[in-house]
Amino acid sequence: MTHVIRNLIDRLRRYPFPPDDRRRLLVGAAGTLVVSAGVLLAAGVFLGLYVRPTSDDWCGAWKTRDLGIFGITRDYYDTQNGRAANAFITGLVYSHGLLGPKLLPALLVIGLTLGLLLAARVLGRAAGVRAPWPVVLAAVLVTQMLLFFAGTRPYQALLWAPGTISHTLPGVLAVWSGLLAVAAGRRGGRAATWSAVAFAVLMGLVIGTLSEPFTVVGGVFVGAAGVLLLVPRLRARTWYPFAWCAGWCAGLVTGFALLYASPGARWRRAQQPPAGSPLSPRQLRAEFADWLRVWHSIGTTWAYAAALAAGLLLGLALTGRRGDRTVKDTAAGTAPDAPTAGQAPREWAVRGSRAWAWALTALPVPLVLISSFGVVVGLRQGYGPTGWTYGRAWTNFLLPALLTLAGYGVLAGRLLARRLADPRVRRRVPLLAGLAAAATVTCLGAAAHLLPVVRDMGTTTVVRAQEWDKQDALIRKEAAGGARVVTYRALHVPLLAEPYFTRDYAKDWVAQCVSRYYHVTRIQKPRPAVGTVGTSKHTRVPTKRSTRFVMGTKS
């Protein structure tokens, strides 16, 4: 790291500072971040090959095998939780046994990476700026590194299929839906735009029956965009943007209504009735306290600052569409990035007053806070007083929160770069060197901080997979020999349920799903070995908090 910082300073020591040198400097810094964040993400993807069933995996696997994709969809809608789209995707994932859960982490990382890269390109075109692709890639990879590994449930955010289907996949689908909407708008024509609106309705319907938390998040953001498009100063030139937002929200509302009124959702609510109306003063106080606990946990995780730093580095690397004119035009006495013939208007320009521009810039913050509060309310209603601790559900609003942080970093970096391009600014080269070095060191520090998390997750996952494979072969051999009761030793993943989490076998839904998975009547605990005390660190029993589950519920 010291060598990298010294190299950055040496490159910036020369004056005047040509644009080509600045590009090489920032690309070199970004390359370091691409490697560091990319290695962690690649390790997470590789660990997908060692994923084995646990908790809800057992139920999803045997139901897909025995009932089929449409059978499990019907089962979830009628008897479990009403999430029809969630069950359908679960059926697709488990349709080829464990192959789907093993490949799902790779598909999520690749899909989100490509989606965010394309989204950055679209935004750059709209703003009339561009950046070297390694710098953009660095910002995207750092953001994903934080999304998957900086939270309280890294395994559930990336490797556990029931959790990723419910809380990670919806964000990926939303990014690609937005990209398709932009592509249809650029292409123009009635057929393309009406098809995009119809697809928005369909995607909203899918997400509404896929994930209640992301239904709240998506509804808040897209709904706010639709309302803003009704403001005269912000009104679009055509009907299409508002129609797309309205179609998305209509799909969300319809999907959530179908989910809420389903027999499965009614059954689930009956298992753990809410303590009262979520809008009652007592419940609102409790929900607000839970919400503060969530943000205290997030706010005290300093690694999230890397999203702001990665955005800052990207902002420093931005140039006009016709090249980096920041230094050359300033020397010539012209305004940086002034619009020329055939070029996009000045970047970040908003039609209307400066007050509107500031309001739109600040808007993502209250939207993230409001949507996160909605998620916390839902968690308390669904899981009780400890619902806020289900960190896998935080992924739904952490993605827009991290993108917001990165966006503010881009704005700050661009404004600082324009300011430092002024020849009247003294010591601009050391200042630029300091900014680039600080951003790089912050991101590298976050990667170093998360390295033990990935290492521990890898150790647990690999060791468990080896033990699981041995036990699986033994149980299958016993079942093939006609055994109706087999011995199963619980192999725990931290904060996920395994068989025997309760002494009442009738309420042990995990044990029942395991027995159905192996086509046996019942599973039983192994007899303790003589002289053996305690359990392995890789097979520890989950805490009371981690076993607050309802049979057959999805995360």
Sequence and secondary structure as in RCSB ss.txt:
>XXXX:A:sequence
MTHVIRNLIDRLRRYPFPPDDRRRLLVGAAGTLVVSAGVLLAAGVFLGLYVRPTSDDWCGAWKTRDLGIFGITRD
YYDTQNGRAANAFITGLVYSHGLLGPKLLPALLVIGLTLGLLLAARVLGRAAGVRAPWPVVLAAVLVTQMLLFFA
GTRPYQALLWAPGTISHTLPGVLAVWSGLLAVAAGRRGGRAATWSAVAFAVLMGLVIGTLSEPFTVVGGVFVGAA
GVLLLVPRLRARTWYPFAWCAGWCAGLVTGFALLYASPGARWRRAQQPPAGSPLSPRQLRAEFADWLRVWHSIGT
TWAYAAALAAGLLLGLALTGRRGDRTVKDTAAGTAPDAPTAGQAPREWAVRGSRAWAWALTALPVPLVLISSFGV
VVGLRQGYGPTGWTYGRAWTNFLLPALLTLAGYGVLAGRLLARRLADPRVRRRVPLLAGLAAAATVTCLGAAAHL
LPVVRDMGTTTVVRAQEWDKQDALIRKEAAGGARVVTYRALHVPLLAEPYFTRDYAKDWVAQCVSRYYHVTRIQK
PRPAVGTVGTSKHTRVPTKRSTRFVMGTKS
>XXXX:A:secstr
 HHHHHHHHHHHTSSS  HHHHHHHHHHHHHHHHHHHHHHHHHHHHHGGG    THHHHHHHHHHHHHHHHHHHH
IIIII   HHHHHHHHHHTTTTTHHHHHHHHHHHHHHHHHHHHHHHHHHHHHTEE  HHHHHHHHHHHHHHHHHS
SS HHHHHT HHHHHHHTHHHHHHHHHHHHHHHHHHH SHHHHHHHHHHHHHHHHHHHTT HHHHHHHHHHHHHH
HHHTTSGGG  SSSHHHHHHHHHHHHHHHHHHHHHTSHHHHHHHHHS  SS TTSHHHHHHHHHHHHHHHHHHHT
 GGGHHHHHHHHHHHHH EETTB  HHHHHHTT  TT   TTS  STT  SS HHHHHHHHHTHHHHHHHHHHHH
HHHHHHHHGGGGGG GGGGHHHHHHHHHHHHHHHHHHHHHHHHHHTSTTSTTHHHHHHHHHHHHHHHHHHHHHHH
HHHHHHHHHHHHHHHHHHHHHHHHHHHHHHTT SEEE      TTS  TTSSS GGG HHHHHHHHHTT SEEE 
    TT  S  TTS    TGGG   TT   
